[in-house]
Amino acid sequence: MKYFIYQLRKHPLAIVGIVVILLWIFAAAFGPSMLNYTYTQLDSDHQMARPGENGHILGTDSLGRDILSRIVVGSRSILTVALFTSIVSTLIGILIGFSAGYFGGLTDTIFLRAMDILMAIPPLVLSMVVLGILGDSTIFSLTLIVSIAFVPATARVSRGVLLTEKSQEYVSAARIRGESHFYIMFVEILPNTTGPIIVEATARFAYSIMMVASLGFLGVGLQPPTPDWGMMVIENKPIIAQAPWTVLFPALAIASLVIAISIFSDFVSKVLVHER
């Protein structure tokens, strides 16, 4: 922990990233109760109002809905989906990658070929196809689909770190003691591979936000009335010339969160690699 704080002082950009992430978390948790307008409230007298007009800090869209309220409420769904996607894809990836690397042989071949097939399909295309089949975009379905799309990359990272540790003496000692395969993989090996896995998980968090925003932009993300940052960009595209703020602010929200998490992920990578 002392080393983490020491490194944090040496990387002011990482501090900025952490502050931005914390601000978005605070906005998602407490923001809606602090705003003058709800995300569904229509101000018919101030459609496409400029930022600051009639108490609309970031202006309104073509229906008179408050942009700030919709961005703040939208942060809840995008953070929720990204967080659970990162967790689910990491857990499944660890299970598959560890099993493939530990047992080797036919098990490794089957898992690797399955992951190769999934990786051959672009994650965005795979998510769109499955969501199209399901026909209903909810937080649960988005989390499930995006998690599946990200499992192959996480599984390969997990397999790689396990193969590195598999030949270590402590693993041989555990086998001599008669420990079970499950115990060796998840009690002996896993604690020694957390660094690369945590780095991968934080990277997946940023990718998840981009994926959810992209799906919203393409019209297959969370459906109205739930605010979606990507959907806000595409639905306000026709009025971008008259009211550019309706597109600019949601786009800046996406960019700020993705960049902040990417900066934090790079910092975590440096710290964990050094400690390892």
Secondary structure, DSSP 8 states (H G I E B T S, - for coil): -HHHHHHHHH-HHHHHHHHHHHHHHHHHHHHHHHSSS-TT-B-TTSTT--TTGGG-TT-B-TT-BBHHHHHHHHHHHHHHHHHHHHHHHHHHHHHHHHHHHHH-HHHHHHHHHHHHHHHHS-HHHHHHHHHHHH----HHHHHHHHHHHHHHHHHHHHHHHHHHHHTSHHHHHHHHTT--HHHIIIIIIGGGSHHHHHHHHHHHHHHHHHHHHHHHHTT-SS-TTS--HHHHHHHTGGGTTT-THHHHHHHHHHHHHHHHHHHHHHHHHHHHHHH-
